[in-house]
Amino acid sequence: MLSQLWQRFAWRDRDARMRAFAETEAFGARDLARAAAQVQDPWVRRQLVLHAKDEVRHASLLHEQAAPPEAVPLGAALAGATPPPADGVDIDTLGEIGFVAFVHDAELRAVAEFQQHQAHLGADGAVFASILKDEQRHVAWTAHQLDKWRAAGRGAEVDAALRKVRRGRLLALWVRVARRFSAFTSGVLLTGVFFILLAPLAPWFRRGPGGWRPAGPAGVGPEY
């Protein structure tokens, strides 16, 4: 029941949802391409480049599903001319292990989310079929690399990076919920202040007569 309600809410504006997905994929491609230019391991670099190409394709597919198609500046997002989203990822900040851990966690969630959307949309969800295959491959390569680092004796770093990513995701969720709750409570409180304190005082504020009034003698203002 809750899942159905969430899906209805998520797809109340189909075009806006597709545009949001397309923009997220475009920003992801940009971050992956930047990371590929900085990593030292040739295999990881190749996987990041292939991953970035997949994200560009996903952005284009999803972009074509939305109207109007020019609403999302995908070219600007890929070129870095627009700011990244609030939950953007930077390899300079996270480090190589942290970045791959972030991507792995994000792809796991993307697979689950796209599967739900595909099932909810029925025939209209066909666009997610090829995207899901790519996302599952992204989960596989990131898991493989994390396992390689564990086998090389860096398991503690991998586990710490995954914990940090999950804590950060929970914190971001809490911040979003807190912001929405504070906006709602602020609206309720301000409405209450108006009706409880200000509205009863309205009769005390005398409104002056409207319309034109004849001018008095020079230098003397109108009488009220």
Secondary structure as UniProt FT lines:
FT   HELIX           2..10
FT   HELIX           14..36
FT   TURN            37..38
FT   HELIX           42..65
FT   HELIX           69..71
FT   HELIX           74..79
FT   TURN            86..87
FT   HELIX           91..121
FT   HELIX           122..126
FT   HELIX           127..149
FT   HELIX           150..154
FT   HELIX           155..193
FT   HELIX           194..198
FT   HELIX           199..204
FT   TURN            218..219
//
